[in-house]
Amino acid sequence: VLAMKAIVAALKSFPQFNSSYDAVSGDIVFKRYFHIGVAVDTEHGLVVPVLRNVDQKTVLALAAELTDLSHRARARRLQISDMQGGCFTITNLGGIGGSFFTPIVNYPEVAILGLSRSRTELKLHGGAVVERLMLPLSLSYDHRVINGADGARFVAKLGSLLNDFFALLAEA
């Protein structure tokens, strides 16, 4: 849920990530809303329900909505409308391990973020060795809309936002 809030803040800073590409016209269609898809692993395959207006909801409301959508997904009770209209997708393999992977963009979106298993590592910080919790991020994107430098900036912004999770908790 905190990742969703961080992604919305990053999407506001990098609007090309909150768009779709119209291959027929060659136009980039910018979204003015923040509907985030979250991949859910079920015994019948992967589905991506969409949480709508993430920017307008509290962390607690999003957690309850995500729990409900996940339960409905696993029970095969999602409607097609529950899986349409996303602007950006998050997929998480942290629960089953792995360090990095290449998530596939959920068309017509132009980007997807993969979260892997977090782990504690020793890092040099301010001249001292400290233990830090590291969360590997894997970003895939459509190069017709997003270039590699902007992809790196987007991930750097996300990292900065996720480092300050208390600020994310304070958001609406």
Helices and strands as residue ranges (DSSP letters): H 2-13, G 15-17, E 19-22, E 27-30, E 36-38, E 40-42, E 45-47, E 50-51, G 54-56, H 59-74, G 80-83, E 88-92, G 94-96, E 111-115, E 119-125, E 128-134, E 137-141, H 148-163, H 165-170
